[in-house]
Amino acid sequence: MRMPRLRKRNRDRNKPAHRGLAPTAPSPTAVRPAHPWGDGLSDVSIAGDPLAFPHLARTDLPQHPTTVAGYARLVREIAADRSRWEPLVRYDALTRWYARLETGPGYEVWLLSWLPGQSSGFHDHGESSGVMTVVRGELVERSLTHAGEGARALRPGGQRVFSSGYLHEVVNGSLEPAVSIHLYTPGLTEMNQYGADSVPEQQVDSDSRTGAETH
């Protein structure tokens, strides 16, 4: 199963093109239009080259994470910022709902919702590693490791970190909806599904493909 990749919105895609007109710097005394986007110009064409305006070339922005610890920290920060993800949550009675929260060089972050009884089925994430955390409700993870099959409850405040090829199933076995945040690195391009009788033996025997829990 593949998660669809959402196209980034381009608010100027359908704006009429202005050809032959060189952008000019706005006069300090110029009257601003009631609708800033009424002229069809993008923010880039209005502001010009950010490097030409020191106040636009910010240097205080956080760097993108590149390590497992950095990815885990990013997931904790996003989970703690409820105003960022809570207004986006939706529930779908037919399937798990999901939306992409963030992308960066070599990773992407997804928001998922789970109604009671909804399950991912046994699957791996191809070549992607990841971090997941529950931000609302409770989920149950069933996994296959070198020690056999195991299950654990996933509640807000904890994290699961897994490497590529890690085989597990996540299900909402409670009576209340649940919401979780998942980071994949590199960005998720494949999810291989496995039936109960078709779990590959090599997945069980590999220590390097098990998940770890952090707090």
Secondary structure by P-SEA (a helix, b strand, c coil): cccccccccccccccccccccccccccccccccccccccccccccccccccccccccccccccccccaaaaaaaaaaaaaccccccccbbbbcccbbbbbccccccbbbbbbbbcccccccccccccccbbbbbccbbbbbbbccccccbbbbbcccbbbbbcccccccccccccbbbbbbbbbcccccbbbbbcccccccccccccccbbbbcc
